[in-house]
Each structure stands twice: as C-alpha cells, then as structure tokens.
Amino acid sequence: MSQTLKPTTDLANRIALVYPSLSDAHRRTADYVLRNPLDTATMTIEGLARRSDTSTATVTRFVRALGYSSYGEFRGALSSALKLAMAPVAGLAGARAAAGSTFATIVAALKDQTANLEETIATLDERVCARVIEALLQARRIFIVGSGASHHVAAYLEDGLALYLDTNVIFAASRGGPEHAIRLMMSAGPGDLVLAISMPRYSRRTLDLTALAKKHGALVLALTDAPTSPLARIADMTLFAPARNRMLPNSPSATFALADAIITAVARERPDAVEALKELSESLLWTFHE
C-alpha cells in the first residue's frame, strides 16, 4: 500500500488550503496525489493525468493553483516532502544495519543530545534573553502553543510559568479541540504574549495559531530549532534549541532544557518567588514521600 502524504508537509498544507475551492477534476488529482505520493513522484504529467482520470491541462492548472510554476517544480516539492517524511525511516534502518551494541546506541544518542544542548548555549544572545524574560514578566496573558513532541514542552512551560507569574498562563492547544484554540488566539491582542514551540517536522497547526494571534496584535516568542524554521519568520523574539536525532524525527531534550532555563530565570526575577514557592511547598507538605 502506498504511504499517504503527511499533513505536516508543505505540499499537503498547500493542497489543504486550496482544496475547498478546487473543481471536481482538480480534486481527483489532489486525492490521487495525497493517497499515492510515492507513485506520483516518479510519474510524468501524462501519467498523473491518466491515473487521476483527468487531462494534462487539468494537472497543469492544479499545480499552478498550488503555487508552483510548472509540473517539474511540483514534482520536486513532492520529492522533498517524501524525503522529509522518510528521513527517520532511513536513519533508523541505517543505524540498525550498522555494527554496534544497544549500549553504544544509547551512548551515541546521549552524545547527540549533548551536542544539541551545547549548540543551544552557543546561540544564546544576552540581549534577546533579557528581552524574553522581560516580556514574560510584563505580559497581560501568556498563550502557549505546541503539538507533537512540542506539546510536552508546552505543558512543562505552562506548569512552571504559572507557578511564578501572576498573569494568566494558558496552554491554548491542550484542551477543547482546534475550535477552542482558534477562539483563544482570536482573543489575543496587544499586551498578550504567545509562546510557540515547534521542531521539525514543523506543525502547521502551531504556525497557523501563532500567525492568527500575531495578526491580532500579540507579541510572539518562539522556541524552535533554527533560523530556517517557519516559526522563526513569524516570531518577534526567538530562542533556538537544535532538535537533531540521527534516528528519530526530532529530539525535544534541548528544548526542554531551554524551557527549564526560562522558568528558572523568571523565578529569579520575580521578587516574591521565594514566598510563592514556600506557600506551595507548605500546601503540598503531606503529599511528599521522603
């Protein structure tokens, strides 16, 4: 069975964006591409027209509706999407074929994460860090957005920031479904801050929610892996944490460490942080096990 095109790829997102306005013939082409990306990547335009029961003229208009100038450019984008989607499979297969023990695999994975963390530290800018903490301390409300592996980082930030900030900290994508998250982002405005987290393969949902909030005047702080990230292009401030893993799609370890550092810095800057933590500890006294 052919592997369907993942909704996180740019090509799939382009198709989703224009799909409601497509003609029936264009939808047949879109449906075939989404269900059979591996086959489509090797087809000529005549082959795709034949398999989708359309015409070469229809296929040409379809790829132009997606924003591509030619069928060749469309097929190149499809090949790139497949390469991105299959990279973890290839990495895992290569690692399993290579000589080495289970212990060596664990050590190598930890070394990869050490490298990610060292690069995170190296890319920090003191002025940006100061601006980030000041923005968190002064925000009227903080909306946190993240999905996939970033969802867990977002949940960690929600718990940590809510402990040390008086402002309302809201994990926008954690409950209530996409409609609820959209309503929250539409309510964001000047004085609010959106803390968005995204690692490869980047979440279209996170990007769309963040862009919506920024459109309404919210300040955007991004935690992402590199300046080439689409989230970095939306953000007003960005902190980078590489997420490379030789076998998996991404690794959130450096992003978790960066989130922990942000919470630590916020706690240090808040004058009554000690009292807040003391009150919480006293309240939870009998729930701890020594």
N, C-alpha and C positions, 0 to 999 in steps of 0.2 A: 504493500500500500504506500502511495506517495505521502510524504510528510507535508502537512499543511503549512502555509506561511505564517510565522508567528506574528501576533498583533503588535509586538514591540518593535518591529522593523519599520523603517521609514516608508518603504513601498506599501506595506499593508496599511499604514496610517493614511497614506495618500489615497488609497482606494476607499478606505472607510469614510474619508472626508467628502469625496465626490459621489459616493455610491447612491445616495438618495436622489440625486439629480440625473443619473445615467439613464439612457434609453434601455429597452429590453435587450437589444443586441449587445450593447456595451456591458450590461450586467452579466450576460452569458460569458463574455470574455473575462470579466473580473472574477466570476465564480470559478471558472476553469483555472485561472492563474493562482487563486488562493488555495484551491484544492490540490493543484499539481505543479508546484513551483519548480521541482527538480526537472520534470519533463519540459516545462516551458523554457527553462534557462538554456536548453540546447535546441530549441525549435527555431526555424525560420518564421518570418511573418506569415508566410503562406501556410505553414504547418499549424500555427496557432489559430489562424482563421478557420482552417478546416476542422480542427478538433473542437473549437468552440461554436461551430456551425454559424459562422459569420462570414465576413469578407475582409480582404486586406485593407480596404478603405476604412472599414469599421474599426479594425485593430489600430490603424494609424490614428484615427480620431480618438480612440480610447487612450492611447499612450500620451497624446497631447493633452487630453483632459486631466491627466495625472501630473502634467507639468514637464514632461520630457519632450525634447525636440525631435527625437527620432526613435524608431524601434530599437536601434542599436544601443542608444542611451538607456532605454527602458530595460533591455536585457542585461546591460552592465549593472544597473541598480539591483536587479533581481539576483544576479550572481553575487554581488556584495552582501545582500541580505542573507542569502543562503550560507555564505562563508561565515558571517557573524553568528548565525543560528547554529551552525555545525562545529564552530571552533572548540567548544568544550568537549564535544564527542571526539574530535580528532586528538585533542590534548590528552584526554583520558585513555584513548586507545594507544597513543604513543607511550604514555607513562607505564601502562600495563605491559607493553611489549618490551620496555627497557629492563635491563638487568637491575636487580636491587631488591632489598627486603622491605617488609612492611615498616620496620623501624626506620629505614633510610627514607622512605616516603614521608613519614611523619616529620622527621628532622628537616627534610627539604621544604615541606610545607611551612614549617615554623620559620625557617630562614627566609622564605618568600615574604612572610608577614613582617619579619624584622626589617627587611628592605623597604617594604611599604611604609612602615612607621618612620624609619629614618628619612625617607623622602618627604613624608608629611611634615616633619620638623624642619627640614631644609627649605621647604617652600613657604613657611610662615613669614608673614610681614608684620612687624610690630605695630605699625600704624593701622593696618587692617584689623588686627586682633583687638586693638583698643577701641576702634570704631564699632566692631561687632558687639563687644561686651556693653558698651555704652548704649547701643541701640536696643539690646535685650533689656537692660535696666530701665530704659525710658519708654518702652513700648506700651501703648494703651492695652492692646491684646496681642497675644502671640499665637499664630496658627501654625501647626506643624504638619507637614505633608511628606509622606514616603510610602512606597509599596514594595513588595518583594522582600529582598534582604534588608532594604532600607526601612521597611515597616518596623523592624525590631529596633533599629537605631532611633527611629522617631518615637517609639513608645518609651525608650530609655530616657530620651530628652524630655518628654512630657513629664515623667515622674520626677526627674531631677530638677528641672526648672520650676515646676510647680511648688517644690519644697522651699525654694529660696527666693521666689519672686512673689510680690503682692498681686501682680497682674494676672488676668485670666489666661491660662495656657491651655490650648485646645488642640487635640490631635484630630485634625479635620477628617482624615480618611479612615479612622479606626472603627467607626460605628455609623449605622444609619444608611449605608449604601451610597452610591455615587450622587444621587439627587441631594442628599443631605450635605455632602461635601461641597457640591456646587453652590448650594444656598449659603453655606458658611463663607465661601470665597467671595460670593457676591456681596456679602455684608461687610467685607473687609474694606478699609479705606485709609485715608491719611491718619497717621498716628499708630496704625497697626503694623505688625511685622509678620511676614511669612517665612518660616524656617523650612526650606525644602531640601530633601535629601534624595539623591539619585546616583546610582552607579551603573556601569554597563551591565546588562543591556538596558538602556535608559527607559523609564516608564513614561509612556505618552500621557497617562492619566496625571502623573505628577507635574509634567510640563504644562499641561492644559490648565490644571487648577492654579498653578503658580502664576501663569500668564494672566488668568482671569482676575486674580487678586491684585496683581500689579496694575492692570487696566483700571481698577477701581481706586488706585492711589496708595496701596500698601507698599511698604518697603520690603524688599526681598533679600534674604540671606540664604545662600546656597552652600550645602556641603556636597561636593562632588569630586570626581577623581582627577580631572584635568581641565585646562583651559579650552580644550576642544569639545567638552561636554555641552550639549544643547542647553542645559540648565544654567551654565555659566554665562551664556549670552543673554539670559533673561534677568539675571540677578544684579542687584545694586552692590552687593558685597559677596565675595566667595572665598571659602576656605577649602583647600584641596587635600584629599586623602586618597592616594592610589589604591586601587582595589584588585590588583593583578593576582591571579592564581593560575598556575600552569596547567591545571586540570579542570577547574570549575569555572563557571561563567564570571564569577567575581568573588571577592572576599571582603566582608564588612569589618574586619578586625581593626584596620587603621581608622576607619570612620567611627567605630565605637570608641576608640581611644581619643579621637578628636572631640567627640561628643562629651566624653568624660572630662576632658580638659576644659571645655566650655563651661560645664556645670561647676567645676572647681573654681574657675575664675569668677563666675557670677557670685558664688558663695563668698569668696574672699572680698568682693567689692560691696556686698550688702552689709551695712553697719550692724544690723540685728541678726545676722546669720547664726551666730552662736546661740542666741536666745531661741531662735526658731528651731534649731536642731535639738536644743536642750528640752524644749517643750514636747517635741515629737518623741524623743527618747523616753521621757518620763511617761508619756501616754502609752507607749508600747512596752513598758518595763516588763510586764508579766508575760509577754508573748515571746521573749527570747529564751533560748536554751543554751546554757553555758557548756 
